[in-house]
Amino acid sequence: TQSTWALHGKGCAEGVAEGDAFVAHSLEEATNGLQRGQILVVHTTSPGWTLVFSLCAGLVTEVGGVLSHGAVVARECGIPAVLRVPSATSAIRSGDRLRIDGSTGAVQIISRK
């Protein structure tokens, strides 16, 4: 499928994941709505978010770097992470099919919900 959007950020945890996006604007929203295998898309994470990492197939954030909370926990959990993706929470919609590459920093929206 041809990608409709290509976004780019900083690859911070190696690996490639494909799955449906879940855009969360709060920890409560993530805790109540994130399903196993989805790619979590958020502004940023903090230690309170750690438990939801076990559900997601990958992480996309708008801020952060290789030593930020999201990057460190993603590496510990073995999931790819792309951080510093500008406007990720507005460009990506929950249900969009994503492919992320935690090495190159590529985020593809391969289909829209």
VMD Tcl script that builds the backbone (N, CA, C; Angstrom):
set m [mol new atoms 339]
animate dup $m
set s [atomselect $m all]
$s set {name element resname resid chain x y z} {
  {N N THR 1 A 0.842 -1.182 0.000}
  {CA C THR 1 A 0.000 0.000 0.000}
  {C C THR 1 A 0.884 1.241 0.000}
  {N N GLN 2 A 0.543 2.197 -0.792}
  {CA C GLN 2 A 1.291 3.455 -0.846}
  {C C GLN 2 A 1.019 4.260 0.423}
  {N N SER 3 A 2.070 4.802 1.033}
  {CA C SER 3 A 1.851 5.584 2.243}
  {C C SER 3 A 1.216 6.923 1.881}
  {N N THR 4 A 0.283 7.350 2.731}
  {CA C THR 4 A -0.354 8.636 2.507}
  {C C THR 4 A 0.422 9.757 3.173}
  {N N TRP 5 A 1.166 9.430 4.191}
  {CA C TRP 5 A 1.939 10.426 4.921}
  {C C TRP 5 A 3.266 9.810 5.336}
  {N N ALA 6 A 4.299 10.592 5.297}
  {CA C ALA 6 A 5.593 10.181 5.828}
  {C C ALA 6 A 6.047 11.240 6.816}
  {N N LEU 7 A 6.287 10.818 8.035}
  {CA C LEU 7 A 6.758 11.707 9.091}
  {C C LEU 7 A 8.153 11.242 9.488}
  {N N HIS 8 A 8.869 12.100 10.177}
  {CA C HIS 8 A 10.214 11.697 10.578}
  {C C HIS 8 A 10.550 12.292 11.938}
  {N N GLY 9 A 11.287 11.516 12.713}
  {CA C GLY 9 A 11.747 11.958 14.016}
  {C C GLY 9 A 13.099 11.348 14.302}
  {N N LYS 10 A 13.399 11.186 15.562}
  {CA C LYS 10 A 14.666 10.623 16.019}
  {C C LYS 10 A 14.427 9.175 16.444}
  {N N GLY 11 A 15.060 8.240 15.731}
  {CA C GLY 11 A 14.973 6.842 16.147}
  {C C GLY 11 A 15.711 6.658 17.456}
  {N N CYS 12 A 15.016 6.148 18.477}
  {CA C CYS 12 A 15.614 6.053 19.814}
  {C C CYS 12 A 15.606 4.647 20.397}
  {N N ALA 13 A 14.888 3.728 19.759}
  {CA C ALA 13 A 14.876 2.324 20.187}
  {C C ALA 13 A 14.684 1.503 18.930}
  {N N GLU 14 A 15.658 0.656 18.622}
  {CA C GLU 14 A 15.692 -0.071 17.354}
  {C C GLU 14 A 14.512 -1.011 17.171}
  {N N GLY 15 A 14.241 -1.270 15.896}
  {CA C GLY 15 A 13.197 -2.213 15.520}
  {C C GLY 15 A 12.173 -1.558 14.618}
  {N N VAL 16 A 11.387 -2.405 13.994}
  {CA C VAL 16 A 10.309 -1.953 13.117}
  {C C VAL 16 A 9.013 -2.537 13.652}
  {N N ALA 17 A 7.976 -1.717 13.684}
  {CA C ALA 17 A 6.658 -2.192 14.119}
  {C C ALA 17 A 5.604 -1.675 13.161}
  {N N GLU 18 A 4.592 -2.478 12.958}
  {CA C GLU 18 A 3.434 -2.065 12.185}
  {C C GLU 18 A 2.206 -2.365 13.031}
  {N N GLY 19 A 1.297 -1.408 13.082}
  {CA C GLY 19 A 0.083 -1.602 13.862}
  {C C GLY 19 A -0.797 -0.377 13.786}
  {N N ASP 20 A -1.955 -0.484 14.413}
  {CA C ASP 20 A -2.895 0.631 14.455}
  {C C ASP 20 A -2.430 1.644 15.501}
  {N N ALA 21 A -2.548 2.910 15.163}
  {CA C ALA 21 A -2.170 3.977 16.082}
  {C C ALA 21 A -3.217 4.145 17.175}
  {N N PHE 22 A -2.745 4.481 18.356}
  {CA C PHE 22 A -3.621 4.943 19.431}
  {C C PHE 22 A -3.043 6.268 19.913}
  {N N VAL 23 A -3.746 7.350 19.623}
  {CA C VAL 23 A -3.299 8.685 20.017}
  {C C VAL 23 A -3.893 8.987 21.391}
  {N N ALA 24 A -3.024 9.239 22.363}
  {CA C ALA 24 A -3.465 9.518 23.733}
  {C C ALA 24 A -2.977 10.898 24.149}
  {N N HIS 25 A -3.892 11.670 24.724}
  {CA C HIS 25 A -3.553 13.006 25.210}
  {C C HIS 25 A -3.377 13.033 26.721}
  {N N SER 26 A -3.568 11.869 27.361}
  {CA C SER 26 A -3.363 11.776 28.804}
  {C C SER 26 A -3.068 10.321 29.166}
  {N N LEU 27 A -2.462 10.115 30.325}
  {CA C LEU 27 A -2.205 8.768 30.809}
  {C C LEU 27 A -3.517 8.019 31.017}
  {N N GLU 28 A -4.522 8.718 31.533}
  {CA C GLU 28 A -5.827 8.083 31.755}
  {C C GLU 28 A -6.406 7.567 30.435}
  {N N GLU 29 A -6.312 8.369 29.400}
  {CA C GLU 29 A -6.810 7.958 28.091}
  {C C GLU 29 A -6.059 6.715 27.589}
  {N N ALA 30 A -4.748 6.684 27.768}
  {CA C ALA 30 A -3.949 5.531 27.348}
  {C C ALA 30 A -4.304 4.297 28.163}
  {N N THR 31 A -4.425 4.462 29.465}
  {CA C THR 31 A -4.732 3.340 30.345}
  {C C THR 31 A -6.092 2.729 30.022}
  {N N ASN 32 A -7.064 3.576 29.683}
  {CA C ASN 32 A -8.420 3.088 29.419}
  {C C ASN 32 A -8.649 2.627 27.988}
  {N N GLY 33 A -7.799 3.047 27.040}
  {CA C GLY 33 A -8.118 2.748 25.649}
  {C C GLY 33 A -7.098 1.966 24.855}
  {N N LEU 34 A -5.839 1.979 25.255}
  {CA C LEU 34 A -4.794 1.320 24.482}
  {C C LEU 34 A -5.016 -0.187 24.464}
  {N N GLN 35 A -4.951 -0.762 23.266}
  {CA C GLN 35 A -5.101 -2.206 23.103}
  {C C GLN 35 A -3.745 -2.818 22.765}
  {N N ARG 36 A -3.559 -4.061 23.165}
  {CA C ARG 36 A -2.302 -4.771 22.889}
  {C C ARG 36 A -1.995 -4.732 21.392}
  {N N GLY 37 A -0.755 -4.394 21.059}
  {CA C GLY 37 A -0.317 -4.394 19.672}
  {C C GLY 37 A -0.465 -3.073 18.947}
  {N N GLN 38 A -1.072 -2.082 19.598}
  {CA C GLN 38 A -1.188 -0.767 18.967}
  {C C GLN 38 A 0.104 0.024 19.151}
  {N N ILE 39 A 0.275 1.030 18.302}
  {CA C ILE 39 A 1.417 1.931 18.426}
  {C C ILE 39 A 0.940 3.184 19.153}
  {N N LEU 40 A 1.537 3.446 20.291}
  {CA C LEU 40 A 1.146 4.569 21.129}
  {C C LEU 40 A 1.748 5.860 20.587}
  {N N VAL 41 A 0.906 6.858 20.385}
  {CA C VAL 41 A 1.323 8.170 19.875}
  {C C VAL 41 A 0.937 9.206 20.927}
  {N N VAL 42 A 1.944 9.903 21.489}
  {CA C VAL 42 A 1.714 10.843 22.584}
  {C C VAL 42 A 2.627 12.056 22.445}
  {N N HIS 43 A 2.333 13.091 23.230}
  {CA C HIS 43 A 3.230 14.251 23.270}
  {C C HIS 43 A 4.551 13.853 23.935}
  {N N THR 44 A 4.463 13.239 25.106}
  {CA C THR 44 A 5.643 12.784 25.844}
  {C C THR 44 A 5.199 11.733 26.853}
  {N N THR 45 A 6.155 11.088 27.497}
  {CA C THR 45 A 5.840 10.139 28.567}
  {C C THR 45 A 6.631 10.509 29.813}
  {N N SER 46 A 6.208 9.945 30.930}
  {CA C SER 46 A 6.895 10.102 32.206}
  {C C SER 46 A 6.797 8.755 32.919}
  {N N PRO 47 A 7.407 8.591 34.089}
  {CA C PRO 47 A 7.388 7.285 34.741}
  {C C PRO 47 A 5.999 6.675 34.942}
  {N N GLY 48 A 4.970 7.485 35.090}
  {CA C GLY 48 A 3.620 6.945 35.258}
  {C C GLY 48 A 3.127 6.150 34.060}
  {N N TRP 49 A 3.711 6.392 32.900}
  {CA C TRP 49 A 3.303 5.720 31.659}
  {C C TRP 49 A 3.904 4.321 31.522}
  {N N THR 50 A 4.836 3.953 32.352}
  {CA C THR 50 A 5.602 2.717 32.183}
  {C C THR 50 A 4.726 1.487 31.998}
  {N N LEU 51 A 3.647 1.357 32.728}
  {CA C LEU 51 A 2.813 0.156 32.639}
  {C C LEU 51 A 2.168 -0.032 31.276}
  {N N VAL 52 A 1.871 1.047 30.548}
  {CA C VAL 52 A 1.219 0.887 29.243}
  {C C VAL 52 A 2.199 0.422 28.165}
  {N N PHE 53 A 3.491 0.523 28.425}
  {CA C PHE 53 A 4.482 0.088 27.439}
  {C C PHE 53 A 4.388 -1.412 27.163}
  {N N SER 54 A 3.938 -2.181 28.129}
  {CA C SER 54 A 3.832 -3.632 27.932}
  {C C SER 54 A 2.746 -3.992 26.920}
  {N N LEU 55 A 1.830 -3.063 26.643}
  {CA C LEU 55 A 0.752 -3.319 25.682}
  {C C LEU 55 A 1.106 -2.912 24.261}
  {N N CYS 56 A 1.920 -1.881 24.107}
  {CA C CYS 56 A 2.090 -1.299 22.769}
  {C C CYS 56 A 3.190 -1.994 21.970}
  {N N ALA 57 A 3.027 -1.926 20.643}
  {CA C ALA 57 A 4.006 -2.505 19.720}
  {C C ALA 57 A 5.108 -1.513 19.396}
  {N N GLY 58 A 4.875 -0.236 19.674}
  {CA C GLY 58 A 5.847 0.802 19.393}
  {C C GLY 58 A 5.398 2.119 19.990}
  {N N LEU 59 A 6.297 3.102 19.960}
  {CA C LEU 59 A 6.042 4.401 20.570}
  {C C LEU 59 A 6.452 5.517 19.626}
  {N N VAL 60 A 5.590 6.528 19.506}
  {CA C VAL 60 A 5.893 7.759 18.784}
  {C C VAL 60 A 5.580 8.911 19.718}
  {N N THR 61 A 6.550 9.826 19.909}
  {CA C THR 61 A 6.304 11.004 20.741}
  {C C THR 61 A 6.709 12.267 19.981}
  {N N GLU 62 A 6.190 13.391 20.449}
  {CA C GLU 62 A 6.511 14.681 19.837}
  {C C GLU 62 A 7.784 15.293 20.402}
  {N N VAL 63 A 8.170 14.918 21.603}
  {CA C VAL 63 A 9.372 15.450 22.246}
  {C C VAL 63 A 10.185 14.300 22.812}
  {N N GLY 64 A 11.432 14.594 23.162}
  {CA C GLY 64 A 12.277 13.598 23.792}
  {C C GLY 64 A 13.502 13.284 22.966}
  {N N GLY 65 A 14.362 12.490 23.549}
  {CA C GLY 65 A 15.596 12.081 22.904}
  {C C GLY 65 A 16.037 10.738 23.435}
  {N N VAL 66 A 17.246 10.322 23.083}
  {CA C VAL 66 A 17.695 8.971 23.407}
  {C C VAL 66 A 17.765 8.680 24.907}
  {N N LEU 67 A 17.874 9.702 25.732}
  {CA C LEU 67 A 17.924 9.476 27.176}
  {C C LEU 67 A 16.618 9.823 27.883}
  {N N SER 68 A 15.588 10.153 27.125}
  {CA C SER 68 A 14.297 10.479 27.749}
  {C C SER 68 A 13.599 9.210 28.228}
  {N N HIS 69 A 12.628 9.395 29.092}
  {CA C HIS 69 A 11.902 8.279 29.677}
  {C C HIS 69 A 11.374 7.315 28.623}
  {N N GLY 70 A 10.691 7.832 27.621}
  {CA C GLY 70 A 10.090 6.966 26.604}
  {C C GLY 70 A 11.106 6.117 25.879}
  {N N ALA 71 A 12.235 6.695 25.527}
  {CA C ALA 71 A 13.277 5.960 24.807}
  {C C ALA 71 A 13.892 4.862 25.673}
  {N N VAL 72 A 14.199 5.191 26.918}
  {CA C VAL 72 A 14.816 4.223 27.815}
  {C C VAL 72 A 13.874 3.047 28.071}
  {N N VAL 73 A 12.622 3.320 28.376}
  {CA C VAL 73 A 11.673 2.241 28.677}
  {C C VAL 73 A 11.359 1.434 27.417}
  {N N ALA 74 A 11.270 2.082 26.271}
  {CA C ALA 74 A 11.044 1.342 25.020}
  {C C ALA 74 A 12.181 0.351 24.783}
  {N N ARG 75 A 13.410 0.782 24.979}
  {CA C ARG 75 A 14.544 -0.134 24.809}
  {C C ARG 75 A 14.462 -1.279 25.808}
  {N N GLU 76 A 14.107 -0.977 27.052}
  {CA C GLU 76 A 13.986 -2.035 28.074}
  {C C GLU 76 A 12.894 -3.035 27.703}
  {N N CYS 77 A 11.813 -2.552 27.091}
  {CA C CYS 77 A 10.682 -3.419 26.714}
  {C C CYS 77 A 10.883 -4.083 25.353}
  {N N GLY 78 A 11.919 -3.665 24.624}
  {CA C GLY 78 A 12.189 -4.256 23.325}
  {C C GLY 78 A 11.243 -3.809 22.225}
  {N N ILE 79 A 10.716 -2.580 22.348}
  {CA C ILE 79 A 9.820 -2.061 21.308}
  {C C ILE 79 A 10.469 -0.864 20.624}
  {N N PRO 80 A 10.210 -0.680 19.332}
  {CA C PRO 80 A 10.786 0.466 18.634}
  {C C PRO 80 A 10.163 1.779 19.105}
  {N N ALA 81 A 10.962 2.825 19.060}
  {CA C ALA 81 A 10.473 4.150 19.451}
  {C C ALA 81 A 11.062 5.209 18.532}
  {N N VAL 82 A 10.193 6.123 18.100}
  {CA C VAL 82 A 10.597 7.284 17.321}
  {C C VAL 82 A 10.114 8.510 18.078}
  {N N LEU 83 A 11.043 9.357 18.490}
  {CA C LEU 83 A 10.729 10.536 19.274}
  {C C LEU 83 A 11.007 11.788 18.453}
  {N N ARG 84 A 10.541 12.923 18.974}
  {CA C ARG 84 A 10.705 14.220 18.304}
  {C C ARG 84 A 10.056 14.226 16.913}
  {N N VAL 85 A 8.838 13.687 16.840}
  {CA C VAL 85 A 8.070 13.734 15.593}
  {C C VAL 85 A 7.126 14.929 15.713}
  {N N PRO 86 A 7.409 16.033 15.012}
  {CA C PRO 86 A 6.593 17.236 15.151}
  {C C PRO 86 A 5.124 16.987 14.820}
  {N N SER 87 A 4.243 17.481 15.673}
  {CA C SER 87 A 2.787 17.409 15.472}
  {C C SER 87 A 2.261 15.995 15.293}
  {N N ALA 88 A 2.926 15.007 15.872}
  {CA C ALA 88 A 2.495 13.613 15.712}
  {C C ALA 88 A 1.060 13.393 16.184}
  {N N THR 89 A 0.684 14.018 17.313}
  {CA C THR 89 A -0.652 13.764 17.860}
  {C C THR 89 A -1.760 14.431 17.059}
  {N N SER 90 A -1.408 15.351 16.169}
  {CA C SER 90 A -2.430 15.934 15.298}
  {C C SER 90 A -2.358 15.353 13.884}
  {N N ALA 91 A -1.170 14.967 13.426}
  {CA C ALA 91 A -1.025 14.395 12.081}
  {C C ALA 91 A -1.515 12.958 12.019}
  {N N ILE 92 A -1.390 12.241 13.133}
  {CA C ILE 92 A -1.790 10.834 13.200}
  {C C ILE 92 A -3.109 10.742 13.936}
  {N N ARG 93 A -4.003 9.901 13.436}
  {CA C ARG 93 A -5.308 9.679 14.082}
  {C C ARG 93 A -5.358 8.270 14.651}
  {N N SER 94 A -6.055 8.109 15.764}
  {CA C SER 94 A -6.267 6.759 16.294}
  {C C SER 94 A -6.912 5.908 15.211}
  {N N GLY 95 A -6.375 4.711 15.024}
  {CA C GLY 95 A -6.882 3.800 14.010}
  {C C GLY 95 A -6.105 3.818 12.713}
  {N N ASP 96 A -5.299 4.869 12.484}
  {CA C ASP 96 A -4.426 4.883 11.307}
  {C C ASP 96 A -3.473 3.701 11.411}
  {N N ARG 97 A -3.179 3.082 10.293}
  {CA C ARG 97 A -2.198 1.993 10.259}
  {C C ARG 97 A -0.819 2.614 10.085}
  {N N LEU 98 A 0.092 2.317 11.023}
  {CA C LEU 98 A 1.431 2.896 11.017}
  {C C LEU 98 A 2.499 1.828 10.831}
  {N N ARG 99 A 3.599 2.258 10.262}
  {CA C ARG 99 A 4.842 1.481 10.276}
  {C C ARG 99 A 5.915 2.423 10.780}
  {N N ILE 100 A 6.569 2.040 11.883}
  {CA C ILE 100 A 7.621 2.883 12.441}
  {C C ILE 100 A 8.943 2.124 12.436}
  {N N ASP 101 A 10.014 2.873 12.247}
  {CA C ASP 101 A 11.355 2.299 12.260}
  {C C ASP 101 A 12.165 3.036 13.316}
  {N N GLY 102 A 12.436 2.358 14.406}
  {CA C GLY 102 A 13.142 2.962 15.525}
  {C C GLY 102 A 14.622 3.173 15.294}
  {N N SER 103 A 15.137 2.688 14.174}
  {CA C SER 103 A 16.535 2.937 13.824}
  {C C SER 103 A 16.670 4.190 12.969}
  {N N THR 104 A 15.808 4.322 11.968}
  {CA C THR 104 A 15.915 5.446 11.032}
  {C C THR 104 A 15.086 6.660 11.436}
  {N N GLY 105 A 14.099 6.461 12.313}
  {CA C GLY 105 A 13.214 7.559 12.708}
  {C C GLY 105 A 12.041 7.761 11.779}
  {N N ALA 106 A 11.827 6.827 10.858}
  {CA C ALA 106 A 10.723 6.947 9.900}
  {C C ALA 106 A 9.389 6.539 10.531}
  {N N VAL 107 A 8.360 7.312 10.246}
  {CA C VAL 107 A 6.995 6.982 10.663}
  {C C VAL 107 A 6.133 7.111 9.419}
  {N N GLN 108 A 5.561 6.016 8.976}
  {CA C GLN 108 A 4.689 6.018 7.805}
  {C C GLN 108 A 3.267 5.760 8.226}
  {N N ILE 109 A 2.356 6.575 7.717}
  {CA C ILE 109 A 0.923 6.285 7.851}
  {C C ILE 109 A 0.577 5.516 6.589}
  {N N ILE 110 A 0.405 4.197 6.699}
  {CA C ILE 110 A 0.213 3.389 5.505}
  {C C ILE 110 A -1.254 3.274 5.103}
  {N N SER 111 A -2.142 3.561 6.025}
  {CA C SER 111 A -3.552 3.692 5.666}
  {C C SER 111 A -4.253 4.503 6.740}
  {N N ARG 112 A -5.268 5.249 6.312}
  {CA C ARG 112 A -6.044 6.084 7.209}
  {C C ARG 112 A -7.296 5.351 7.638}
  {N N LYS 113 A -7.679 5.598 8.875}
  {CA C LYS 113 A -8.920 5.023 9.385}
  {C C LYS 113 A -10.093 5.693 8.705}
}
mol reanalyze $m
mol bondsrecalc $m
mol representation Tube
mol addrep $m
